[in-house]
Amino acid sequence: MSDLNNLTLVIPVPQQVRFGGKRYALSMVFEPVRRTDGRLVAVEMLSRLADAGTPGEWLSPEAFYARAAATQLRLALHAQVHCLQACLPWLQAKGVLATLNINRSLAALVLRDLWVRDRLHDMQPWLRLEISEYFLGGEDDASLLDGLNRLAPLWLDDFGTGSTSLSALMARRFEVIKLERTMFTTLAATEDGQALLASMNRFALRYGARMLAEGVETKVQYAQVSRAGMWAGQGWLWPAVSAGGLLTVPVQVTGVSTRSSREADT
């Protein structure tokens, strides 16, 4: 077993990618996912694209991954996989999962690229592939999802945006359902909404999926996640860190608060 006190991570330097006639430095950050007892259970890897020629300017990752050329997407995908590989010793030592976001363009690349498939397969059981509700709705959904699921269990992101019917949950394809942040914060703000959250959670469990709330910004909201019976929460309450910063993230934090929002802010 690794000596946890002396664990180090060798993080690759940011990859340079092109988009819209400019060069961007692609780096990764990780957003913690905490179970309702305070234990860190996963980290979501997110991309950051800094304009290489203009300090302080950033490119939206959504724009890049939706519209970049295939060669640049492949560079970015390989950079993501290299970063995950570098973080694997920490994931293994801490018993924490990592999620990799996959849109339709990346899904096609992943399934065609033998090097990527082999590396992702080697990361089991610590890797999860995360797709958005917006991924679904194509004629080739079944083949893409089956191919990805052979590499790693699937998580469904952005649930509640309205683009996916309940049939997606009932298909039993997804290990975790991530409730979209606006939907969570809106429902969590009222007693009726909290009751609906609990009902949605029971429905997901009935079909073999655990539910995770995005948009957790306060301890009060974290407590609401717990009272709804949901598995975990994610949001600004636990800021994203760089890959190297994973070494500073505590595996366990104090439990949920059941105080009022006014008390929690003092």
Contacts in CASP RR format, 6 or more apart in sequence:
PFRMAT RR
TARGET T0000
AUTHOR 0000-0000-0000
METHOD contacts of the structure
MODEL  1
MSDLNNLTLVIPVPQQVRFGGKRYALSMVFEPVRRTDGRLVAVEMLSRLA
DAGTPGEWLSPEAFYARAAATQLRLALHAQVHCLQACLPWLQAKGVLATL
NINRSLAALVLRDLWVRDRLHDMQPWLRLEISEYFLGGEDDASLLDGLNR
LAPLWLDDFGTGSTSLSALMARRFEVIKLERTMFTTLAATEDGQALLASM
NRFALRYGARMLAEGVETKVQYAQVSRAGMWAGQGWLWPAVSAGGLLTVP
VQVTGVSTRSSREADT
1 93 0 8 1.000
2 89 0 8 1.000
2 92 0 8 1.000
2 93 0 8 1.000
4 93 0 8 1.000
4 94 0 8 1.000
7 89 0 8 1.000
7 90 0 8 1.000
7 93 0 8 1.000
7 247 0 8 1.000
8 247 0 8 1.000
9 86 0 8 1.000
9 87 0 8 1.000
9 89 0 8 1.000
9 90 0 8 1.000
9 243 0 8 1.000
9 244 0 8 1.000
9 246 0 8 1.000
9 247 0 8 1.000
10 86 0 8 1.000
11 83 0 8 1.000
11 86 0 8 1.000
11 87 0 8 1.000
11 242 0 8 1.000
11 243 0 8 1.000
11 244 0 8 1.000
12 79 0 8 1.000
12 82 0 8 1.000
12 83 0 8 1.000
12 86 0 8 1.000
14 25 0 8 1.000
14 26 0 8 1.000
14 27 0 8 1.000
14 50 0 8 1.000
14 79 0 8 1.000
15 25 0 8 1.000
15 26 0 8 1.000
15 75 0 8 1.000
15 76 0 8 1.000
15 78 0 8 1.000
15 79 0 8 1.000
16 23 0 8 1.000
16 24 0 8 1.000
16 25 0 8 1.000
16 26 0 8 1.000
16 52 0 8 1.000
17 23 0 8 1.000
17 24 0 8 1.000
17 26 0 8 1.000
17 49 0 8 1.000
17 64 0 8 1.000
17 68 0 8 1.000
17 72 0 8 1.000
17 75 0 8 1.000
17 76 0 8 1.000
17 79 0 8 1.000
18 24 0 8 1.000
18 69 0 8 1.000
18 72 0 8 1.000
19 49 0 8 1.000
19 59 0 8 1.000
19 63 0 8 1.000
19 64 0 8 1.000
19 67 0 8 1.000
19 68 0 8 1.000
19 72 0 8 1.000
22 51 0 8 1.000
22 52 0 8 1.000
22 53 0 8 1.000
22 59 0 8 1.000
23 51 0 8 1.000
23 52 0 8 1.000
23 53 0 8 1.000
24 49 0 8 1.000
24 50 0 8 1.000
24 51 0 8 1.000
24 52 0 8 1.000
24 59 0 8 1.000
24 64 0 8 1.000
25 49 0 8 1.000
25 50 0 8 1.000
25 52 0 8 1.000
26 47 0 8 1.000
26 48 0 8 1.000
26 49 0 8 1.000
26 75 0 8 1.000
26 76 0 8 1.000
26 79 0 8 1.000
27 47 0 8 1.000
27 48 0 8 1.000
27 50 0 8 1.000
27 242 0 8 1.000
27 243 0 8 1.000
28 45 0 8 1.000
28 46 0 8 1.000
28 47 0 8 1.000
28 48 0 8 1.000
28 79 0 8 1.000
28 80 0 8 1.000
28 83 0 8 1.000
28 242 0 8 1.000
28 243 0 8 1.000
29 45 0 8 1.000
29 46 0 8 1.000
29 48 0 8 1.000
29 240 0 8 1.000
29 241 0 8 1.000
29 242 0 8 1.000
29 243 0 8 1.000
30 43 0 8 1.000
30 44 0 8 1.000
30 45 0 8 1.000
30 46 0 8 1.000
30 87 0 8 1.000
30 98 0 8 1.000
30 240 0 8 1.000
30 241 0 8 1.000
30 242 0 8 1.000
30 243 0 8 1.000
30 246 0 8 1.000
30 249 0 8 1.000
31 43 0 8 1.000
31 44 0 8 1.000
31 46 0 8 1.000
31 234 0 8 1.000
31 235 0 8 1.000
31 238 0 8 1.000
31 239 0 8 1.000
31 240 0 8 1.000
32 40 0 8 1.000
32 42 0 8 1.000
32 43 0 8 1.000
32 234 0 8 1.000
32 238 0 8 1.000
32 240 0 8 1.000
32 241 0 8 1.000
32 249 0 8 1.000
33 40 0 8 1.000
33 41 0 8 1.000
33 42 0 8 1.000
33 43 0 8 1.000
33 44 0 8 1.000
33 212 0 8 1.000
33 232 0 8 1.000
33 233 0 8 1.000
33 234 0 8 1.000
34 40 0 8 1.000
34 41 0 8 1.000
34 222 0 8 1.000
34 232 0 8 1.000
34 233 0 8 1.000
34 234 0 8 1.000
34 238 0 8 1.000
34 253 0 8 1.000
35 41 0 8 1.000
35 231 0 8 1.000
35 232 0 8 1.000
35 233 0 8 1.000
36 222 0 8 1.000
36 225 0 8 1.000
36 226 0 8 1.000
36 229 0 8 1.000
36 230 0 8 1.000
36 231 0 8 1.000
36 232 0 8 1.000
36 233 0 8 1.000
36 256 0 8 1.000
37 255 0 8 1.000
38 252 0 8 1.000
38 253 0 8 1.000
38 254 0 8 1.000
38 255 0 8 1.000
38 256 0 8 1.000
39 251 0 8 1.000
39 252 0 8 1.000
40 94 0 8 1.000
40 96 0 8 1.000
40 249 0 8 1.000
40 250 0 8 1.000
40 251 0 8 1.000
40 252 0 8 1.000
40 253 0 8 1.000
41 96 0 8 1.000
41 97 0 8 1.000
41 232 0 8 1.000
42 96 0 8 1.000
42 97 0 8 1.000
42 98 0 8 1.000
42 99 0 8 1.000
42 128 0 8 1.000
42 232 0 8 1.000
43 91 0 8 1.000
43 96 0 8 1.000
43 97 0 8 1.000
43 98 0 8 1.000
43 99 0 8 1.000
43 246 0 8 1.000
43 249 0 8 1.000
44 98 0 8 1.000
44 99 0 8 1.000
44 101 0 8 1.000
44 130 0 8 1.000
44 234 0 8 1.000
45 80 0 8 1.000
45 83 0 8 1.000
45 84 0 8 1.000
45 98 0 8 1.000
45 99 0 8 1.000
45 100 0 8 1.000
45 101 0 8 1.000
46 61 0 8 1.000
46 101 0 8 1.000
46 240 0 8 1.000
47 61 0 8 1.000
47 64 0 8 1.000
47 65 0 8 1.000
47 76 0 8 1.000
47 80 0 8 1.000
48 58 0 8 1.000
48 61 0 8 1.000
49 58 0 8 1.000
49 59 0 8 1.000
49 60 0 8 1.000
49 61 0 8 1.000
49 64 0 8 1.000
50 56 0 8 1.000
50 57 0 8 1.000
50 58 0 8 1.000
50 59 0 8 1.000
51 57 0 8 1.000
51 58 0 8 1.000
51 59 0 8 1.000
64 72 0 8 1.000
64 76 0 8 1.000
65 73 0 8 1.000
65 76 0 8 1.000
65 101 0 8 1.000
65 103 0 8 1.000
65 105 0 8 1.000
65 106 0 8 1.000
66 103 0 8 1.000
66 105 0 8 1.000
68 76 0 8 1.000
70 105 0 8 1.000
70 109 0 8 1.000
73 105 0 8 1.000
73 106 0 8 1.000
73 109 0 8 1.000
74 109 0 8 1.000
74 113 0 8 1.000
77 106 0 8 1.000
77 109 0 8 1.000
77 110 0 8 1.000
77 113 0 8 1.000
77 116 0 8 1.000
78 115 0 8 1.000
78 116 0 8 1.000
80 100 0 8 1.000
81 100 0 8 1.000
81 116 0 8 1.000
81 119 0 8 1.000
81 120 0 8 1.000
83 243 0 8 1.000
84 98 0 8 1.000
84 100 0 8 1.000
84 119 0 8 1.000
84 123 0 8 1.000
84 127 0 8 1.000
85 119 0 8 1.000
85 123 0 8 1.000
86 243 0 8 1.000
87 98 0 8 1.000
87 243 0 8 1.000
87 246 0 8 1.000
88 123 0 8 1.000
88 126 0 8 1.000
90 96 0 8 1.000
90 246 0 8 1.000
90 247 0 8 1.000
91 97 0 8 1.000
91 98 0 8 1.000
91 126 0 8 1.000
92 126 0 8 1.000
94 251 0 8 1.000
95 126 0 8 1.000
96 126 0 8 1.000
96 251 0 8 1.000
97 126 0 8 1.000
97 127 0 8 1.000
97 128 0 8 1.000
98 123 0 8 1.000
98 126 0 8 1.000
98 127 0 8 1.000
98 128 0 8 1.000
99 127 0 8 1.000
99 128 0 8 1.000
99 129 0 8 1.000
99 130 0 8 1.000
99 155 0 8 1.000
100 120 0 8 1.000
100 127 0 8 1.000
100 128 0 8 1.000
100 129 0 8 1.000
100 130 0 8 1.000
100 152 0 8 1.000
101 130 0 8 1.000
101 131 0 8 1.000
101 132 0 8 1.000
101 157 0 8 1.000
102 110 0 8 1.000
102 129 0 8 1.000
102 130 0 8 1.000
102 131 0 8 1.000
102 135 0 8 1.000
102 148 0 8 1.000
103 131 0 8 1.000
103 132 0 8 1.000
103 134 0 8 1.000
103 135 0 8 1.000
104 135 0 8 1.000
104 144 0 8 1.000
107 131 0 8 1.000
107 135 0 8 1.000
107 144 0 8 1.000
107 148 0 8 1.000
108 144 0 8 1.000
109 116 0 8 1.000
110 116 0 8 1.000
110 117 0 8 1.000
110 120 0 8 1.000
110 148 0 8 1.000
110 151 0 8 1.000
111 117 0 8 1.000
111 144 0 8 1.000
111 147 0 8 1.000
111 148 0 8 1.000
117 151 0 8 1.000
120 127 0 8 1.000
120 129 0 8 1.000
120 151 0 8 1.000
120 152 0 8 1.000
121 151 0 8 1.000
123 152 0 8 1.000
124 152 0 8 1.000
127 151 0 8 1.000
127 152 0 8 1.000
128 152 0 8 1.000
128 153 0 8 1.000
128 154 0 8 1.000
128 155 0 8 1.000
128 175 0 8 1.000
128 176 0 8 1.000
129 148 0 8 1.000
129 149 0 8 1.000
129 151 0 8 1.000
129 152 0 8 1.000
129 153 0 8 1.000
129 154 0 8 1.000
129 155 0 8 1.000
130 154 0 8 1.000
130 155 0 8 1.000
130 156 0 8 1.000
130 157 0 8 1.000
130 178 0 8 1.000
131 145 0 8 1.000
131 148 0 8 1.000
131 154 0 8 1.000
131 155 0 8 1.000
131 156 0 8 1.000
131 157 0 8 1.000
132 156 0 8 1.000
132 157 0 8 1.000
132 158 0 8 1.000
133 156 0 8 1.000
133 157 0 8 1.000
133 158 0 8 1.000
133 159 0 8 1.000
133 160 0 8 1.000
133 161 0 8 1.000
133 162 0 8 1.000
133 163 0 8 1.000
133 164 0 8 1.000
133 168 0 8 1.000
133 180 0 8 1.000
134 158 0 8 1.000
134 161 0 8 1.000
134 163 0 8 1.000
135 141 0 8 1.000
136 163 0 8 1.000
136 164 0 8 1.000
136 168 0 8 1.000
137 163 0 8 1.000
145 154 0 8 1.000
145 173 0 8 1.000
148 154 0 8 1.000
149 173 0 8 1.000
153 175 0 8 1.000
154 173 0 8 1.000
154 174 0 8 1.000
154 175 0 8 1.000
155 174 0 8 1.000
155 175 0 8 1.000
155 176 0 8 1.000
155 177 0 8 1.000
155 178 0 8 1.000
155 212 0 8 1.000
156 164 0 8 1.000
156 168 0 8 1.000
156 169 0 8 1.000
156 173 0 8 1.000
156 174 0 8 1.000
156 176 0 8 1.000
156 177 0 8 1.000
156 178 0 8 1.000
156 209 0 8 1.000
157 178 0 8 1.000
157 214 0 8 1.000
158 178 0 8 1.000
158 180 0 8 1.000
159 177 0 8 1.000
159 178 0 8 1.000
159 179 0 8 1.000
159 180 0 8 1.000
159 183 0 8 1.000
160 179 0 8 1.000
160 180 0 8 1.000
160 183 0 8 1.000
161 180 0 8 1.000
161 183 0 8 1.000
166 203 0 8 1.000
168 174 0 8 1.000
169 177 0 8 1.000
169 203 0 8 1.000
169 204 0 8 1.000
169 207 0 8 1.000
169 209 0 8 1.000
170 207 0 8 1.000
171 207 0 8 1.000
172 207 0 8 1.000
172 208 0 8 1.000
172 209 0 8 1.000
174 209 0 8 1.000
175 209 0 8 1.000
175 210 0 8 1.000
176 209 0 8 1.000
176 210 0 8 1.000
176 211 0 8 1.000
176 212 0 8 1.000
176 231 0 8 1.000
177 204 0 8 1.000
177 209 0 8 1.000
177 210 0 8 1.000
177 211 0 8 1.000
177 212 0 8 1.000
178 211 0 8 1.000
178 212 0 8 1.000
178 213 0 8 1.000
178 214 0 8 1.000
178 234 0 8 1.000
179 197 0 8 1.000
179 200 0 8 1.000
179 211 0 8 1.000
179 212 0 8 1.000
179 213 0 8 1.000
179 214 0 8 1.000
179 230 0 8 1.000
180 214 0 8 1.000
181 214 0 8 1.000
181 215 0 8 1.000
181 235 0 8 1.000
184 197 0 8 1.000
184 213 0 8 1.000
184 214 0 8 1.000
184 215 0 8 1.000
184 216 0 8 1.000
184 221 0 8 1.000
185 215 0 8 1.000
185 217 0 8 1.000
185 221 0 8 1.000
186 193 0 8 1.000
187 193 0 8 1.000
187 194 0 8 1.000
187 196 0 8 1.000
187 197 0 8 1.000
188 194 0 8 1.000
188 197 0 8 1.000
188 213 0 8 1.000
188 221 0 8 1.000
188 224 0 8 1.000
188 225 0 8 1.000
194 224 0 8 1.000
194 227 0 8 1.000
194 228 0 8 1.000
197 213 0 8 1.000
197 224 0 8 1.000
197 228 0 8 1.000
197 230 0 8 1.000
198 227 0 8 1.000
198 228 0 8 1.000
198 229 0 8 1.000
200 211 0 8 1.000
201 211 0 8 1.000
201 228 0 8 1.000
201 229 0 8 1.000
201 230 0 8 1.000
204 210 0 8 1.000
204 211 0 8 1.000
205 211 0 8 1.000
210 230 0 8 1.000
210 231 0 8 1.000
210 232 0 8 1.000
211 230 0 8 1.000
211 231 0 8 1.000
212 230 0 8 1.000
212 231 0 8 1.000
212 232 0 8 1.000
212 233 0 8 1.000
212 234 0 8 1.000
213 221 0 8 1.000
213 225 0 8 1.000
213 228 0 8 1.000
213 230 0 8 1.000
213 232 0 8 1.000
213 233 0 8 1.000
213 234 0 8 1.000
214 233 0 8 1.000
214 234 0 8 1.000
214 235 0 8 1.000
215 221 0 8 1.000
215 233 0 8 1.000
215 234 0 8 1.000
215 235 0 8 1.000
215 236 0 8 1.000
216 222 0 8 1.000
216 225 0 8 1.000
216 233 0 8 1.000
216 234 0 8 1.000
216 235 0 8 1.000
216 236 0 8 1.000
216 237 0 8 1.000
216 238 0 8 1.000
217 235 0 8 1.000
217 236 0 8 1.000
217 237 0 8 1.000
218 237 0 8 1.000
218 261 0 8 1.000
218 264 0 8 1.000
218 265 0 8 1.000
219 237 0 8 1.000
219 256 0 8 1.000
219 257 0 8 1.000
219 259 0 8 1.000
219 264 0 8 1.000
220 257 0 8 1.000
220 259 0 8 1.000
220 260 0 8 1.000
220 261 0 8 1.000
220 264 0 8 1.000
221 237 0 8 1.000
222 233 0 8 1.000
222 237 0 8 1.000
222 256 0 8 1.000
222 257 0 8 1.000
223 256 0 8 1.000
223 257 0 8 1.000
223 258 0 8 1.000
223 259 0 8 1.000
225 232 0 8 1.000
225 233 0 8 1.000
225 256 0 8 1.000
226 256 0 8 1.000
227 258 0 8 1.000
238 253 0 8 1.000
241 248 0 8 1.000
241 249 0 8 1.000
257 264 0 8 1.000
END
